[in-house]
Amino acid sequence: MGIRIGVCGTGSFARAFIPLFQAHPAVDEVVLADLLPDRLAEQAAHFGVARTVDSLDALCDSDVDAIALFTQRHLHGPQTLQALAAGKHVYCAVPIANTEAEIRAIVQAVADTRLIYMTGETSYYYPATLYCRSRFRAGDFGRFVYGEGQYYHDMAHGFYEAYQHSGGAEWKRVAGIPPMHYPTHSVSMILSVTGAHVTHVSCLGFDDQHEDGVFRPGANLWDNPYSNQTALMRTSDGGMMRINEFRRVGWKGLASVQMSLFGTQGCYQEQANAQAWVTLADGPEDVTALLETRNLPVEKTAGVHEAVLQDYHMSVSQVHSVERLPREFAGLRNGHHGSHQFLADDFVKAVVTGSLPPNHVWAAARYCLPGLIAHQSSLQEGAMLPLPDLGDPPADWPLLDLDTKLQ
């Protein structure tokens, strides 16, 4: 018998995952929940979903085994805690939460209940991350020296539409979220390669002067004046990281999330739309074609900016292990540089087997906490602040064998 998954929120991002959960051979039913009745009815009809409910509360009271949260990012913490308290496994779009206290509470709840929590970090399965992780494990980098992670996403590239769609008349209150409260795309690319965590951070912010007034004290829930933030971080392996989170920047490329990683023996460098591998003896070796993901035909969707829509229509690269995916996924959309199908499969396998997915709650904490503390540093003009670490998973909780086949 398969599992039942409730999808909370039926916006554009959720629509990329609903068909994957439906197609997975270990999922018997997908239930949809949304506060907007018209959108809920429309998406249920579109995907052929028989059962819907009108709220997260109703989903928690239902017989679903797991809940997938595709809601506003500042709501993830309390909604995750609510779902865990209801005895549901949780898949949650990033970030895990908006405060350190929420993150600590989620980690403790997972440790106490042994329910599966997985953060939907797309960068974990980006081709560059897969490539670097493989070479790092093989020793090709040597010791980690320095990494750069950046998320360059101007507000004009789809964020206005997304916030206006989900936030209503008060959309600016949530659109002004500190960029460093959404650091996981950048941070995870490096930490998931090296296996280290951040110990200290210093961060500076860019005072926004844009006429939209989104990033202003008093204009948003965080009194946040910064549209761009840059942080320098010390890692537990003695290395260094520089993280850029920019929401007001004149930049456009195929990948808004980028990474470069430097070791004592080898380096991976990424600039705009080109990638290279370099060593002490040889290089640069152009690996752009190896890591390329094709854009599939994109259907126009009302209210979704073209720059964002492209993220939901990508296939895989040559470094993706597609042979481990369910055969039922063949031909389905696979967005964000080939990551969606792997994330959906990870979560279902973890719930069915009881094993920890790679993006488990302890990893999610390490992806998000550096940004939260970085924002505090930026409010103190770059003060170097120590970072709490919530530790590793229990030794008796096995990690998921990603090659597991479920029938």
N, C-alpha and C positions, 0 to 999 in steps of 0.2 A: 504494500500500500504506500502511495506517495504522500507528499506533504501538501499543505494548503498555505498559500502565501497571500497576505493582504497587502496591497499597494496603496499607500497613503499619499494622496496628491497625484493628480493626473495631468500635470503640465507637460511641457515639451520634453523634459529630461526623462520623466517616468515613461513616456511613450516609447522611448528607445529600449526599455527593459521589459515592459509588459509582454511583448511577443516572445522574448527570450525565456522568461519564466513559464509562459504558456507552453513553449515547445520542449522544455526540459523533460526528459522521460521520468524523472523522480518527482515531478510536481503534478498533483492530481487536479488542483483547482487554483485559480487566481481570483481574488475578490478585490474590488476597487472601492476606495473611499475618497470623497472630496466634499468640501464645504459648499461648492458651487453646483447646485442641482443640474443646471443645463449642461455644464461641462462634463459632469459625471455621466449623465445619460448619453451624451454624444460619444464619449470615449468607450463606454460600455458597449454601445451599438457597433462602434468601429471595430473593436477587438473581439466582439462576440462573447463578452463576459456576462454570465447569467446573474451573478449576485453582486449587489452593491450595497454600501452603507453610507451614511451621511456624515461620519466624523471618525476621528481617531478613537474617541471613547467607544463608539459602537464596534470598531474593529477590535479593540482590546477585549470587549465583552463577547466577541464571536469565537468560533471554534477554529480559527486559523492557527497554524503552528508558528508562523513567522510573520513579521511586519517589515516591509521595505518602505523607508521614509524618503520621500522626494518633496520635501517641504522647504519653507524659507530657512536659510542657514542659521539664523539666530534662534530658531525654535528647536533645533536638533537635540540640544541637551535635555530639556525637560520632556520632550516627546519620547526620547530614547528611554529615559528613566521610567516614564509611564508604561511603555510597552514591556520593559523588563519586569516591572512590578506585576504586570498582568500575566507573566509567565511566557512571554513570546520571545523567540529569537529575533534579532534585529539586524537588518541591513540598512545602513544610513548613508546617504550622500554626504560628502564632506562639507564642512568640517565636523568633527565629533561633537563639539560644543563651543560655547562662546565665553566660558569662564573656567578658571582653574578648578573652582569648587565643583562645577558640573562634571568636569572630566574625572576628578577624583571619585565622585559619587558613582559614575558609570563604571569605572574600573572596579570599584569595590562591589557593585551589584553583580557584575559578571563573575568576579571571583567567588562570591557567595552562592550564586545560583547555578553556575556552570552552564548558563545559557550562552549560545553563540552570539557574539556581536562582531559585525564586520563593517569597516568603513569602506565606502565605495571609491577608493582612491584610484582614479584612472591612470595616473602617472606610473603606478607600479608595473603596468603592462605596456607602457610606451616602448617602442622598439629600442630607443637609446638606452633606457633603463635595463631592459633585458640583455642587451649587448654588453653593457658595462658590468652588470652583475655577473655574467658568465666569465668575462675576462678577469674580473677582480677575484673571483673564487679560484680561478686557475693560476693566480699569482702574477698575472701580466702587468698589473699596475705597480707592483711592489707595495711599499707603505703608502697609505693615503696621506697626501700633503694638503690639498686644497680643492674645494669644489665650488662651483657657481650654479645657483638655481634661480630662475626668474620666471615670473608670470607677467607678461606684458599684455594687458587687455584694457584698451581704452574704453571709457564709458560709452562712447559713440558706437562701439562695435557690439551692439546687442544688449548691453546692460540696461540702458534706458527702457527698452521695450520689456525686458524681463521684470524689472522692478515695478514698472507701471502696471504690468499685467497682474502681478501677485500682490502688490501693496496697495492698490486702489488710490484713493485721493491722498493718502498719507505716505505715498511711496518713498518720498525723500527721507523719511524718518529711518527707513531701513537701508536705503541705497548708500547712505554715508558710513556704512560699516568700515572700521579701520582695515586697510588692505592687509595688515599683518594678522588680522583675525581669520584670514583665509589663506594660510601659508602652505597648505599641505601638498599642493601640486609640486611646488618648488622644493620643499624640505624633503619630501619622501623620495624624490628622484636620487638624492645623494645618500640619505640614511639607509634606504633599502638596498643600496649597493654595498656600503661599507659595514653595515650592522652596528654602527656606533650610535651614540645619542649626544645631544647638545648639552653642554655644562654651563656655558656663560654666553651672554649676548649683549651687544651694544647696537643701538638703532637710531637713525635719524629720519625725520619726516619732512615732506615737502608741503609747505603751506599752500593750500589751493586758493586760487583767485578766480575760478571760473564763474561765469554769470549764472549758472544753474543753481548755485548756492547749496549744493548737496553736502559738500565737505566744509562745514562751518560749526563752531561751537553753538549749541542750541538748536541746530537744524536737524540733528540726527540723534538716535538713542544713546550714542556714546560720547556726545560733545566732541566729536572727532574733526580736527581741522585738516587732516592729511589725506591727500589723494594718492600719494606715492610714498613708499617707505623702503629704506635700504638698511639691512642688518648685517653685522659681522659677528660670526659665532665661533666659539671654541668647541671642538668635539672631543668625546671621551677617549678617542684613540690618539690624541695629540694633534689632530689636524685642524683645519680652518675652513669655514664656509662663508660665502657671501650670498645673501638672499635678497632679491629685488621683487617687490610686489607693487606694480605700477598700474594705476587706473586712469591716469591722465598722461598719455604719452603718444607722440607721433610716430607710431610703428605699426607695420602690417607685414605679416608673413604667413607661411603655411602652418607654423606651429607657434602658438603664443606662449607655450611652456617649453623652456629650454634648459639644458644642463651642459656644463663642461666639468671634467674631473681630472685632476692631476695627481700622479703618483711619482715615486722615486724612480720607477723603471719605465712607465708608459703613461700616456695621456689620451683622453678623448676630448675633442674640442668641437663645439657646435656654434655656428654663427648663421643667423637668418635661416636659409634653407639648404645649408651644406654641413656635412659632418665628416670628421677625419680622426684617424687613429695614428698616434705618433709614439715612437720609442727612442731610446738613446741611440740605437743603431740605425733605425730606418724611419722613413716617413717623409711627409705625411701620406697615409694611405686613405684614399677617398672611399668612405663607406656609405655615402649618401644613397646610392641605389639599393644597397643591402637593407637599409633601414626605412626605405620609402613605403608608405601605405597609399594605396590608390583611393581617390575619391570616387564613390559610387554616384550614380545620378541622384540629384537632390530634388525632392518634391517641395514646391513652394508651400509654406505654412504661414497662415495669417498671424501677424504679430511677432514673428521670429526673424531676427536680423540674419542676413545671409552669412555673415562671419561666424555666427553661432550655429546656424543650421548645418554648416559644413561638418561640424564636430560629430554630428549624429549619423553621417553617411560615409564611413571609411571602412575599408577592408583591412586585411592583415599584411604584415611585412614578411620578409623571408626568415626573420628570426623568431616569429611566433610559432609555438608548438600546437598547430591546429589539430594534430592527430589526437590530442587528448580531450578535445571537445566532443560533446554528444553529436552524433551524425545528424540529429534533428536540427542542429543549428546551421547546417549548410545552406547557403543562399540568403540567410537572414542578415539584416543590417548589423554592422559591428563598428560603432562609433569611437570617437576619441582615440584615434591612432591604433585601432585594433583591440581596445581594452574591454569593451562592453561584454562580449561573449565570455571572456575569461572571468570577469568579475561575477557575472550571474552564475556561472558554473561553480566557481569557488564557494559561493554562499550556499548553494543547494547541497553540494557535496559535504560541506562542513556540518550543516544541520542534520543531514541523514546519517553521517558517520560519527558525529560528536567530536570531531577533530577541529583544532584551531585553524582557521584560514590564515594565509600569510598576512593579510591586513586586519589582524585581530585588534582587540581593544588596547593592548599595551603598545603596539605599533602606532595605533591611531593617536594615542596620547603623545608619543614622541614626535609625530608629524605636526601636531597642533600647538602644544605648549610653547615651543620656541617663538612662535609668532605672537602669542598672547603676552609673553614677557617682553618681547621686542617692542611691542606697542607701549608698554609701561616705560621702557627705556627711552623711547622717542619723546615721551612727555617730559622726560628729565634731560633732554638735550644730549642723549647718547650715553647716559650713565651705564657702566658695565654692571650687569645684574646676573646673579647666579640663577640657575635653572633647576627646578625640582625634577627628579626622575622617578617615575612610578614603578620602575622595575621591569622584570621579565615575567612571562607567563609561568604558572606553576610547573615544576619539573615533571609532574605526572600527567600533564595534559598534552597529548601528542599533537604535533603539527600535521596538517593535512598532507597526504601524499597526492600531489597534484595530478599524477597519472592514474589515479583511481577511476575505474569505470563503473558507473551506476546504471543498472538496467531497470 
